[in-house]
Every structure is written in C-alpha cells, then in structure tokens.
Amino acid sequence: MRSRTSALRNLRQKCGGGCTSDDDTPEVKLINSPPTEFNFIQSRRKAPKYQKIMCYSTDWEKSALVSNFQKRGWLQVPSFNGEWNFYWACTQNCRYIFGIDHPYRMRSDQVINHFPNSVELSRKDLLIKNIKRYRKDLERRGDPLAQTHSPDTKLGIGGTRYKHLDIIPMTFVLPSDYQLFVEVFHRNPASTWIVKPCSKSQGVGIYLVNKLSKLKKYAYDAKTFYPQINRDTCVISKYIDNPLLIGGKKFDLRLFVLVTTFNPLKAYLYKEGFCRFCTEKYDQAEIDNVFMHLTNVSIQKTNEEYNAIHGGKWPLQNLWLYLDSLRGEGVSEMLWSRITDTIRHSLDAVAPVMANDRHCFEVYGYDIIIDNTLKPWLIEINTSPSMHSTTTNDRMLKSRLIDNVLDVVVPPNSFPDEHWDKTPNPELLKNFTVLKPIPVTKTPAKEPIRRKVRSHKKRNSKCSAAAAGSSSTHPPPAEGQPKVMKKCKEKR
C-alpha cells in the first residue's frame, strides 16, 4: 500500500506538482508524512476542540499574515491535526490534502488558500496551452472578442492577428514545439527570445537568446521527446525589446488578484501594487546581463547597485502620477483598463479546467510588463506571491492586502461555510476592484445586406409608381391582359 501511495504522489508531481512556481520557498516541514497517531478520516467526523474561536494554521511565519490573524483574535493550531478553520498553506501541502491518495476530507467550516489544480494558471506551459485553447474556442463560436486583423497587417510582438486576445508574446514550448519555433525564427533572424523553465521561479534558469546555436540541447531533445518522462521543458517567448523605461531602467508590475470561485468566476484586482526596477540601465545589445533584463528581486538584490532602502520598488500610484504628467491626464486610467482586461482574459481561459472547490480561494501574483506604446503584456502568474517584506512600504502594503483578503473570503462575524455564496458586502471590498466580464462590441450590419434592403424598397416604389401611372394615363386593360402590378410581382 505504501509503494502504491508513493507512486501516485510521484505521478502527480510529474504532472505539475511542486512549489517551484511560487515566489516564496517554504521553510516548514511538509505534511507528506503525518503522525502515525493521527487519523485524517476521524478528523472529518470529530468536531474541533475550540468551537467558539477561529483557529488558523500557516506554513509562512510572515508578519503580514500572522499580525492580521492575531488582530482578529484567531488561535494558531498545528496544520497536521485538522483543527484549523483557516489554513494559509504552501502549494505542496494543499495538493497533498486534495490528492487522490489522501483520505482527508475538509469540513464545512474550513477554508484553504489554494485551488487543487492552480498549476493550470501558474505553470508557464499550461498557461500558454489554456490561453491558446481559449482563443480557438472564442473564434469557433464567432465571438466578437476573437476578431482578427487583416492578412496584410504587420504583426507586432504578440505575433497573432487577434485584436483583443493578444495578451501574451508569441510563445512556444520546448522541446515539443522546436520545429515550429525554428520556422518563425528564420523569418526574423535578428529577433531576441527569452527562455524560461516551466517549473521554476525567482528568475532561476532564465536567459536570452538570439542564435539557434544556444538551443542545440532542445534540437536534440525534439527528436527523442517523451512527454511522460521528460521534465526538462521550458517556454521560449518573443522578448519585448521595446519596454517602457523610467530613468533608462526596465521595470515590471506586480499586481495581486483574489479569486474566490471559478464557477461562476468571482475575481478581484487589488488597486495597490508596485513596480520592480532593474538595477542597471537597459541596453538591448547586452543580452547576457541579467541585471538590466530580469526584474526579479531575488536576482537584483545580488547586484552591488541594489539599494536596500527602497528595494528597487515603486508604489503603483507613483507610476500613475508619472504617466499622467508625462503623457497626459487620463493615460493611467486607460492603461489600468487594459490591464484589467488582460487579467480577466487569463482567468476566463483557465476557468473551464479549474477544480472549483467551495473550500478554496487564491491570491495570485501577476507579473505584467508595459511596452513603450502602453500595451500591457502578461509575463507570469504566481500562486504564492511573496509575503516577505523588503521595505517598510512593502510590509505595510502586504499587511493591508491580507487584511482586505480576509474581509472578503471569510463571512462577516462568522466561521467559514462551504454553503456561503461568496458574495461579500461591497463595503468590505475596500481596495479591491471587481473584474467584470469584458463587454462584447456588437458587430455592425454587413453592407451587402443594407444594399439589398434598399433595392427591395426601391423596386416596391417603382412598382407602385407604375401602377399609379397606368391607372391615370392609360385606359383600363382589356379582358385577359395582365395588370402592371402583376408584372412587377412576376419580375420579383
């Protein structure tokens, strides 16, 4: 029985398990091997010891989390005994709880901060697959959101002809899509591409290429590729070489999105966020210098130029003031609208395949980069955005975020309840913006149809005029002779 359990766990990890797609690296002992005296099945039937006190457990001893739990008077309990009502877990423990080889079933008064298969959104290759399927589904249904540009239109960085769905750069999965990538590369040999491992985070293993010779490994693997056993997959995307620069430095946005349910989709975008700057000025020619191309804090803090006072971060409000003063008032609102549409598209793309458990919610960390035309591009999504604070402003922002999240996901003045419809009081949303469905623009009537209607009316007027003229200027027709109106009808 133990060997079978181990085999199932290994199979789940091969299919995308692990915590490597997260910002934070857990520093706690996983609950893969619970104490022998504890029975998970009994915990389902047994009521917790603390009936009148909200009990929480967490795998992260971060001040932004613990301070908010304690402020509400919640009691901390161990994670393995199942007496908690609220569990802020790492992804490994969450997948273990929902695993097919795990007999534990959550009670009605328990809630956890991950969906069972959130990897569909956070793992890079699965995200690309879901977005491509989403595009095809909309196009098959004839949805106006799937409108395309004319064939003679020059394609941009996105590399697609979609008008509204061009939210990610052109991307291929290696080594399976290597031949397709080579065909596209030969059309523009001077282009630059960025390679990212599918199951890693914090900038590990990311590098830029502008020559096929740097991808010889994937050229060989493409000939002998077995998806069941090959875990060294990565994605290669068109590098956005025209980023918006501030002070000559590249930056990206870290935004927070709360999802309480995927069916129906209820998602909220946090109004506060921050920009993450590189420590060196951007130069497109130096593709080997990670300090001017990668904005990950884990990479930038290793540079001598890193400033620990501000941490290379800018509040989002500073960016809006900068853009409005430089490019005109209202530019920030336009950009924010584009960003919300991009995030909503990504959530709509994965909603059909997500396991929508009533005990779950999730806070996603979105990484978005803006080019110099103010177009946002979705770069990456993290299932466990870092709660580690590098500056005072950073700590205050994340503390406000968690406080707002708890107001939305927990019913007011009560314990978690799986039967709750997860519709919070609008006053409790505070800094959250509801991500509403993207409005569909009605397509205008086709021109040939309007011409046909006008010609039909014109023929009717001609026939009526002919009938009126015949009755006034000509004598009545003799017997057997057809009338003018009948001739017009026969012609029609």
PLY file of the C-alpha trace (Angstrom):
ply
format ascii 1.0
element vertex 492
property float x
property float y
property float z
element edge 491
property int vertex1
property int vertex2
end_header
0.00 0.00 0.00
2.88 2.37 0.79
4.51 1.74 -2.59
1.24 2.48 -4.37
0.81 5.72 -2.42
4.34 6.80 -3.26
3.82 6.01 -6.95
0.64 8.09 -7.11
2.37 11.01 -5.41
5.27 10.85 -7.85
2.85 10.74 -10.79
1.08 13.86 -9.51
4.39 15.67 -9.20
5.29 14.74 -12.78
2.02 16.25 -13.95
2.96 19.64 -12.50
3.23 19.28 -8.74
5.70 21.05 -6.57
6.11 24.53 -5.22
8.63 25.69 -7.81
6.21 28.11 -9.45
5.88 30.21 -6.29
7.69 33.35 -5.20
8.24 32.10 -1.67
10.19 28.98 -0.84
8.65 27.13 2.11
10.80 26.85 5.21
8.49 24.42 7.00
8.14 20.69 7.22
5.66 19.35 4.71
2.82 17.15 5.89
3.65 14.34 3.46
4.13 12.06 6.47
1.57 12.90 9.19
2.00 11.48 12.69
1.00 7.85 12.99
-1.34 8.54 15.94
-3.40 10.94 13.81
-6.20 9.68 11.62
-7.38 12.07 8.92
-10.69 10.26 8.47
-11.57 10.65 12.14
-10.84 14.38 11.98
-13.64 14.71 9.46
-16.17 13.32 11.90
-14.70 14.85 15.04
-15.54 18.43 15.98
-12.59 20.71 16.79
-11.73 21.42 20.42
-12.11 25.18 20.01
-15.69 25.66 18.86
-16.06 29.36 19.66
-12.64 30.55 18.50
-11.46 30.83 14.90
-8.41 28.60 14.51
-5.78 29.20 11.87
-2.65 27.48 10.64
0.03 28.77 8.31
3.16 27.49 6.59
4.61 31.02 6.43
5.69 32.89 9.54
5.39 36.27 7.83
4.36 39.36 9.73
1.82 40.37 7.08
-0.03 37.11 7.72
0.41 36.46 11.43
-0.31 40.04 12.50
-3.66 40.01 10.69
-4.63 36.64 12.18
-3.77 37.79 15.68
-5.53 41.13 15.22
-8.77 39.22 14.71
-8.20 37.17 17.85
-7.68 33.90 15.98
-5.91 31.00 17.65
-2.97 29.27 15.97
-3.04 25.46 15.83
-0.81 22.88 14.10
-1.57 22.18 10.46
-1.44 18.38 10.64
-4.22 17.80 13.17
-7.06 19.28 11.08
-8.45 21.51 13.86
-7.95 24.69 11.86
-10.70 26.72 10.23
-8.37 28.81 8.07
-5.20 27.42 6.53
-2.68 29.58 4.63
-0.69 26.72 3.12
2.08 26.21 0.62
1.12 24.52 -2.63
2.69 21.15 -1.78
0.60 20.70 1.36
-2.52 21.87 -0.42
-2.02 19.36 -3.24
-1.38 16.66 -0.67
-4.65 17.41 1.11
-6.58 17.24 -2.18
-4.56 14.28 -3.51
-6.31 11.13 -4.71
-4.24 9.00 -2.31
-5.16 11.12 0.71
-8.27 10.14 2.71
-8.74 13.53 4.37
-11.94 15.43 3.55
-12.39 19.02 4.65
-15.18 20.04 6.98
-17.81 22.61 6.08
-16.18 25.23 8.35
-12.71 25.02 6.77
-11.14 27.16 4.05
-7.72 26.95 2.38
-5.81 29.44 0.23
-5.23 27.32 -2.91
-7.33 25.57 -5.51
-6.41 21.91 -6.10
-5.07 22.40 -9.65
-3.92 26.02 -9.54
-0.92 24.82 -11.53
-3.09 25.30 -14.63
-2.59 29.03 -14.17
0.88 29.24 -12.63
2.84 26.73 -14.69
4.06 28.51 -17.80
3.44 25.80 -20.39
-0.05 25.04 -19.07
-0.95 28.74 -19.06
0.07 29.02 -22.72
-1.95 25.92 -23.60
-5.06 27.24 -21.86
-4.84 30.68 -23.50
-4.44 29.16 -26.97
-7.44 26.91 -26.39
-9.43 29.88 -25.13
-8.69 31.79 -28.33
-9.75 28.92 -30.55
-12.98 28.39 -28.60
-13.99 32.03 -28.98
-13.08 32.00 -32.66
-15.09 28.81 -33.23
-18.15 30.40 -31.63
-17.76 33.55 -33.68
-17.31 35.71 -30.58
-16.51 39.38 -31.36
-13.58 39.18 -28.90
-11.87 36.84 -31.38
-11.74 39.46 -34.14
-8.54 39.41 -36.18
-6.59 41.95 -38.18
-6.49 41.85 -41.96
-3.90 39.49 -43.52
-1.76 42.41 -44.76
-1.39 43.88 -41.25
2.14 43.83 -39.86
2.24 41.72 -36.71
3.73 43.10 -33.51
5.47 41.45 -30.59
2.47 39.27 -29.82
2.72 37.56 -33.17
-1.03 36.91 -33.50
-3.69 38.56 -35.61
-6.14 38.86 -32.71
-7.27 42.39 -31.88
-8.34 41.77 -28.28
-6.66 38.47 -27.33
-3.04 39.40 -27.99
-2.19 39.39 -24.27
1.00 37.28 -24.25
4.04 37.40 -26.54
4.45 34.68 -29.16
5.44 31.59 -27.17
6.49 28.00 -27.90
7.03 25.04 -25.60
10.40 23.33 -25.95
11.36 20.77 -26.98
7.96 19.70 -28.39
7.48 22.89 -30.48
11.10 23.27 -31.52
10.50 22.88 -35.26
7.68 25.43 -35.22
9.94 27.84 -33.38
12.72 27.40 -35.95
10.37 28.28 -38.80
9.32 31.50 -37.06
12.91 32.34 -36.09
14.13 32.11 -39.69
11.56 34.71 -40.76
13.22 37.26 -38.48
16.75 36.08 -37.56
17.58 39.36 -35.78
14.91 38.86 -33.12
15.62 38.15 -29.45
13.87 35.45 -27.43
13.70 34.66 -23.73
13.83 31.09 -22.36
12.13 30.20 -19.06
11.93 26.81 -17.32
8.30 25.76 -16.84
8.58 24.67 -13.21
10.96 27.20 -11.65
10.64 30.67 -10.16
12.60 33.65 -8.86
14.35 34.02 -12.21
16.17 30.69 -11.94
17.28 29.30 -15.31
16.08 32.29 -17.39
18.28 33.54 -20.23
18.04 35.42 -23.54
18.99 34.02 -26.95
19.37 35.46 -30.44
21.04 32.47 -32.09
19.81 28.93 -32.69
23.19 27.59 -31.65
22.25 28.28 -28.00
19.34 25.84 -28.30
21.20 22.75 -29.54
20.06 20.81 -26.49
16.41 21.29 -27.42
17.10 20.47 -31.06
18.34 17.05 -29.94
15.54 16.55 -27.40
12.91 17.37 -30.02
13.87 14.19 -31.90
13.65 11.96 -28.83
10.98 13.68 -26.77
8.77 11.66 -24.45
6.31 13.90 -22.58
5.64 11.22 -19.95
9.20 11.17 -18.66
10.79 14.42 -19.87
10.51 17.09 -17.16
13.12 19.49 -18.56
10.56 21.51 -20.51
10.63 25.27 -20.93
8.87 28.02 -22.82
10.53 30.39 -25.26
8.81 33.72 -25.86
9.43 36.69 -28.10
11.38 39.16 -25.99
9.69 42.52 -25.57
12.59 44.68 -26.69
10.69 47.99 -26.51
9.78 48.16 -22.79
8.63 51.35 -21.15
11.65 52.79 -19.38
11.81 55.13 -16.40
15.20 56.68 -15.78
16.55 54.42 -18.51
15.71 51.29 -16.49
13.35 48.46 -17.27
10.59 47.54 -14.81
7.51 45.36 -14.49
4.37 45.42 -12.34
3.49 43.08 -9.51
-0.30 43.03 -9.05
-2.45 40.94 -6.73
-5.64 39.18 -7.83
-8.05 37.42 -5.49
-10.25 34.63 -6.88
-12.93 33.18 -4.60
-14.61 30.89 -7.14
-14.11 29.92 -10.79
-17.67 28.74 -11.43
-19.08 31.34 -11.57
-15.89 33.39 -11.82
-15.59 35.91 -8.98
-12.29 37.75 -9.14
-10.98 41.00 -7.64
-7.96 43.09 -8.58
-6.16 44.89 -5.76
-5.71 48.57 -6.55
-2.34 48.75 -4.83
0.79 47.17 -6.25
4.37 48.06 -7.03
6.89 48.37 -9.84
10.06 46.29 -9.70
13.04 48.02 -11.31
16.28 46.68 -12.67
19.45 47.99 -11.07
21.21 48.79 -14.36
20.09 50.83 -17.35
18.52 48.92 -20.22
20.64 48.03 -23.24
19.12 45.70 -25.80
22.53 44.65 -27.14
23.79 43.18 -23.85
21.56 40.13 -23.64
23.78 38.34 -21.11
23.44 40.97 -18.38
20.58 39.77 -16.17
20.66 42.94 -14.05
19.23 45.02 -16.91
16.74 42.48 -18.28
15.28 40.48 -15.34
13.30 42.36 -12.70
13.15 39.56 -10.10
14.10 40.89 -6.69
15.93 37.64 -5.88
18.29 38.43 -8.78
18.57 42.21 -8.43
19.49 42.12 -4.73
22.70 40.25 -5.61
23.94 43.25 -7.59
26.23 45.79 -5.95
24.00 48.60 -7.23
20.98 47.30 -5.31
19.52 49.84 -2.89
18.12 48.15 0.20
16.34 51.33 1.35
13.70 51.38 -1.40
14.37 47.83 -2.61
14.14 48.82 -6.26
10.36 49.19 -5.87
7.94 51.95 -6.70
4.33 52.19 -5.45
1.80 51.84 -8.25
0.41 55.29 -7.51
3.78 56.83 -8.38
3.60 55.22 -11.82
0.14 56.67 -12.46
1.30 60.17 -11.50
4.36 59.80 -13.72
2.36 58.69 -16.77
-0.35 61.34 -16.37
2.21 64.12 -16.04
4.33 62.89 -18.95
1.73 61.62 -21.46
-1.40 63.47 -20.50
-4.20 63.22 -17.99
-6.26 60.03 -18.20
-3.46 57.85 -19.58
-3.24 55.90 -16.33
-6.97 55.09 -16.40
-6.67 53.83 -19.97
-3.70 51.63 -19.05
-5.48 50.29 -15.94
-8.46 49.33 -18.11
-6.17 47.42 -20.49
-4.54 45.62 -17.57
-7.89 44.54 -16.10
-8.97 43.15 -19.50
-5.70 41.22 -19.79
-6.13 39.66 -16.34
-9.79 38.82 -16.96
-8.87 37.05 -20.23
-6.30 34.89 -18.42
-8.84 33.85 -15.77
-11.53 33.12 -18.36
-9.01 30.93 -20.18
-8.47 28.59 -17.21
-11.93 28.71 -15.64
-13.27 25.66 -17.59
-10.44 23.40 -16.38
-10.07 24.59 -12.77
-11.30 22.34 -9.96
-13.76 24.70 -8.30
-13.79 23.60 -4.66
-16.05 25.53 -2.29
-13.39 25.44 0.44
-10.82 27.30 -1.65
-9.75 30.79 -2.58
-6.49 32.04 -4.02
-4.34 35.16 -4.17
-2.34 35.31 -7.40
0.69 37.46 -8.09
0.56 38.79 -11.65
3.73 39.96 -13.37
2.93 42.40 -16.19
5.31 44.40 -18.34
4.37 47.53 -20.31
5.93 48.44 -23.66
6.54 51.98 -24.86
3.15 52.04 -26.62
1.48 51.46 -23.21
0.34 47.97 -24.08
0.43 45.52 -21.14
1.85 42.01 -21.61
1.21 39.10 -19.28
4.56 37.59 -18.30
3.92 35.20 -15.43
1.42 34.27 -12.69
2.48 33.11 -9.22
0.26 31.01 -6.97
2.12 32.05 -3.80
3.23 35.67 -4.23
5.93 36.56 -1.77
4.75 37.90 1.57
8.32 38.73 2.53
8.82 42.46 3.10
11.98 44.13 1.86
10.99 47.69 2.84
8.64 49.44 5.24
6.24 50.40 2.44
6.33 46.83 1.20
5.37 45.47 4.62
2.51 47.95 5.00
1.15 47.20 1.53
1.10 43.44 2.07
-0.41 43.81 5.50
-3.27 45.86 4.03
-3.65 43.28 1.27
-4.05 40.33 3.66
-6.43 42.32 5.86
-8.61 43.05 2.83
-8.42 39.43 1.64
-9.66 38.11 4.99
-12.61 40.53 4.89
-13.66 39.15 1.50
-13.12 35.39 1.88
-14.48 34.90 5.41
-18.20 35.54 6.06
-18.64 38.57 8.34
-18.92 37.74 12.02
-18.96 34.01 11.43
-16.88 30.95 10.61
-16.11 29.75 7.05
-19.05 27.99 5.45
-18.93 25.98 2.23
-22.60 26.82 1.61
-21.90 30.56 1.55
-22.35 32.03 -1.94
-19.08 34.01 -1.54
-20.75 37.34 -2.27
-19.10 39.85 0.07
-20.59 43.10 1.22
-19.49 45.83 -1.26
-18.24 47.90 1.68
-15.75 45.13 2.56
-14.08 45.20 -0.87
-12.23 48.42 0.04
-9.20 48.42 -2.31
-10.43 45.55 -4.49
-11.86 46.18 -7.95
-14.31 43.63 -9.30
-13.06 42.05 -12.54
-16.24 42.13 -14.58
-16.79 40.24 -17.85
-15.31 42.04 -20.83
-18.08 43.83 -22.76
-18.73 42.46 -26.22
-18.89 45.03 -29.01
-21.74 44.38 -31.41
-20.59 43.95 -34.99
-22.27 46.38 -37.42
-24.60 45.02 -40.08
-22.88 43.98 -43.25
-23.04 46.41 -46.17
-24.42 43.93 -48.77
-27.45 43.29 -46.54
-28.26 47.02 -46.33
-27.97 47.42 -50.11
-30.31 44.50 -50.61
-32.94 46.07 -48.34
-32.69 49.43 -50.10
-33.01 47.84 -53.56
-36.06 45.90 -52.36
-37.73 49.13 -51.21
-36.76 50.79 -54.47
-38.43 48.07 -56.52
-41.60 48.40 -54.45
-41.70 52.13 -55.08
-41.17 51.60 -58.81
-43.98 49.08 -58.96
-46.40 51.34 -57.05
-45.48 54.28 -59.29
-46.01 52.21 -62.38
-49.38 51.06 -61.12
-50.42 54.62 -60.30
-49.25 55.89 -63.68
-51.09 53.18 -65.59
-54.36 53.93 -63.81
-54.14 57.68 -64.50
-52.84 57.91 -68.11
-53.85 54.64 -69.75
-57.28 53.13 -70.25
-58.23 50.04 -68.26
-56.71 46.84 -69.71
-58.93 44.58 -71.75
-60.01 41.18 -70.56
-57.15 38.68 -70.44
-54.48 41.40 -70.37
-52.38 41.30 -67.13
-52.13 44.35 -64.89
-48.93 46.33 -64.34
-48.67 45.38 -60.65
-48.83 41.71 -61.52
-45.95 42.13 -63.97
-43.83 43.70 -61.24
-44.60 40.82 -58.88
-43.72 38.26 -61.54
-40.40 40.00 -62.13
-39.65 39.84 -58.41
0 1
1 2
2 3
3 4
4 5
5 6
6 7
7 8
8 9
9 10
10 11
11 12
12 13
13 14
14 15
15 16
16 17
17 18
18 19
19 20
20 21
21 22
22 23
23 24
24 25
25 26
26 27
27 28
28 29
29 30
30 31
31 32
32 33
33 34
34 35
35 36
36 37
37 38
38 39
39 40
40 41
41 42
42 43
43 44
44 45
45 46
46 47
47 48
48 49
49 50
50 51
51 52
52 53
53 54
54 55
55 56
56 57
57 58
58 59
59 60
60 61
61 62
62 63
63 64
64 65
65 66
66 67
67 68
68 69
69 70
70 71
71 72
72 73
73 74
74 75
75 76
76 77
77 78
78 79
79 80
80 81
81 82
82 83
83 84
84 85
85 86
86 87
87 88
88 89
89 90
90 91
91 92
92 93
93 94
94 95
95 96
96 97
97 98
98 99
99 100
100 101
101 102
102 103
103 104
104 105
105 106
106 107
107 108
108 109
109 110
110 111
111 112
112 113
113 114
114 115
115 116
116 117
117 118
118 119
119 120
120 121
121 122
122 123
123 124
124 125
125 126
126 127
127 128
128 129
129 130
130 131
131 132
132 133
133 134
134 135
135 136
136 137
137 138
138 139
139 140
140 141
141 142
142 143
143 144
144 145
145 146
146 147
147 148
148 149
149 150
150 151
151 152
152 153
153 154
154 155
155 156
156 157
157 158
158 159
159 160
160 161
161 162
162 163
163 164
164 165
165 166
166 167
167 168
168 169
169 170
170 171
171 172
172 173
173 174
174 175
175 176
176 177
177 178
178 179
179 180
180 181
181 182
182 183
183 184
184 185
185 186
186 187
187 188
188 189
189 190
190 191
191 192
192 193
193 194
194 195
195 196
196 197
197 198
198 199
199 200
200 201
201 202
202 203
203 204
204 205
205 206
206 207
207 208
208 209
209 210
210 211
211 212
212 213
213 214
214 215
215 216
216 217
217 218
218 219
219 220
220 221
221 222
222 223
223 224
224 225
225 226
226 227
227 228
228 229
229 230
230 231
231 232
232 233
233 234
234 235
235 236
236 237
237 238
238 239
239 240
240 241
241 242
242 243
243 244
244 245
245 246
246 247
247 248
248 249
249 250
250 251
251 252
252 253
253 254
254 255
255 256
256 257
257 258
258 259
259 260
260 261
261 262
262 263
263 264
264 265
265 266
266 267
267 268
268 269
269 270
270 271
271 272
272 273
273 274
274 275
275 276
276 277
277 278
278 279
279 280
280 281
281 282
282 283
283 284
284 285
285 286
286 287
287 288
288 289
289 290
290 291
291 292
292 293
293 294
294 295
295 296
296 297
297 298
298 299
299 300
300 301
301 302
302 303
303 304
304 305
305 306
306 307
307 308
308 309
309 310
310 311
311 312
312 313
313 314
314 315
315 316
316 317
317 318
318 319
319 320
320 321
321 322
322 323
323 324
324 325
325 326
326 327
327 328
328 329
329 330
330 331
331 332
332 333
333 334
334 335
335 336
336 337
337 338
338 339
339 340
340 341
341 342
342 343
343 344
344 345
345 346
346 347
347 348
348 349
349 350
350 351
351 352
352 353
353 354
354 355
355 356
356 357
357 358
358 359
359 360
360 361
361 362
362 363
363 364
364 365
365 366
366 367
367 368
368 369
369 370
370 371
371 372
372 373
373 374
374 375
375 376
376 377
377 378
378 379
379 380
380 381
381 382
382 383
383 384
384 385
385 386
386 387
387 388
388 389
389 390
390 391
391 392
392 393
393 394
394 395
395 396
396 397
397 398
398 399
399 400
400 401
401 402
402 403
403 404
404 405
405 406
406 407
407 408
408 409
409 410
410 411
411 412
412 413
413 414
414 415
415 416
416 417
417 418
418 419
419 420
420 421
421 422
422 423
423 424
424 425
425 426
426 427
427 428
428 429
429 430
430 431
431 432
432 433
433 434
434 435
435 436
436 437
437 438
438 439
439 440
440 441
441 442
442 443
443 444
444 445
445 446
446 447
447 448
448 449
449 450
450 451
451 452
452 453
453 454
454 455
455 456
456 457
457 458
458 459
459 460
460 461
461 462
462 463
463 464
464 465
465 466
466 467
467 468
468 469
469 470
470 471
471 472
472 473
473 474
474 475
475 476
476 477
477 478
478 479
479 480
480 481
481 482
482 483
483 484
484 485
485 486
486 487
487 488
488 489
489 490
490 491
